[in-house]
């Protein structure tokens, strides 16, 4: 006997699985503006730097060892490492590595980190298939569009329910991108999306653990496998995304189908991508920005500060309210630690989230002086910072748009410097410079082999 359900399903949803499949399979190569293409190269460069920079962390290293137990052909490179793995495992490892530092790109409307799933799957497949750089960039733009449009459709309800939206939508984006790279037909692409729709990955409970970066890695692997299965004739529901018991209506009460269809093929979501100047959850960035500005303007030292008062958006405490982080991964979800880091070091790069720094006495002392309260008038990229000094002076900074936001983005020069800071400790300065050139000109490369060779130790 059928059970009554509390939620009324939408039985008249448009065929968005088919619509997205047609878009991915038939949209012309480089069918967008120079600005969109430039942003695609920026996205790829940022992702590449994050993946290489974190490869020596224990999370990707554990993943490499686990994948090596499984064996498999040496098909694709581990970025920053010397190993080659089967392409599904390479997608997994590079996806994990790219998100380990929490330093990757962010689609601000949905807080999806789109390159982690999509680029990780794509580069592994492109290396194996000897695809051109243009084919990779085309697939990157289209795959990110799929992931972020589905995210737009469900956000914020889907995220508020506890899903890590990067992983859940990333599987769809990775499958779409890989379907494009494999030149699958509309029907095959529809099947790839359908297979991927049964594999949303990631719960927010895992934030602050190694399993958070597993989400983009796992979705990269799942998306790649979905496309490979579809290529071999594997089938799925043609309405797997939109059906009443399909992906979107199962995992979200909000399903604004227009977010899929409006301006499809003329507005590209990669245009709204942003790049982090700080290696932590993006909701903390305004607070770090404000603290760094006050530190630099007044030459502050930690010993000068009596207390720090923050007025923040509600998401700051919801996502990054850890008062006493015990290690680097937890520190990335602590607005208190991150502000202390910004005030002490004038930055919040990956060094400021090493375990030893999080556990240092100076940081703990200053962290305990930071107070944060939610102010309904504060937007997500704003903060109101007040610092009271031991001598009685009171300093104030209101951040309207944090550095790295769409209104105040990282320049190409800043992005190159971020890449250099991440890659030089792993591969050296000369290799970092060569990789910047290779990534920024990838759309004209005959294949991705040179870049992959440069990216290995």
Secondary structure, DSSP 8 states (H G I E B T S, - for coil): -----SS---TT---HHHHHHHHHHHS-TT-S-HHHHHHHHHHHHHHHHHHHHTTTSHHHHHHHHHHHHH-----EE-TTSS-EE-HHHHHHHHHHHHHHTS-S-EETTTTB-HHHHHHHHHHHHHHHHT--HHHHHHHHHHHHHHHHHHHHHHTTHHHHTTB-HHHHHHHHHHHHHHHHHTT--HHHHHHHHHHHTT----BGGGTTSHHHHHHHHHHHHHHHHHHHHHHTT----TTTTTSTTSHHHHH-S---THHHHTTTTTS-GGGGEE--SSSS-GGGHHHHHHHHHHHHHHT--GGGEEEEEEEE-HHHHHHHB-SS--SHHHHTTBHHHHHHHHHHHS--SGGGGSHHHHT-HHHHHHHTTEEEEE-TT--TT-EEEEEEETTS-EEEEEESS-TTSSTT---HHHHHHHHHHHHHHHH-HHHHHHHHHHHHTGGG-S-SHHHHHHT--
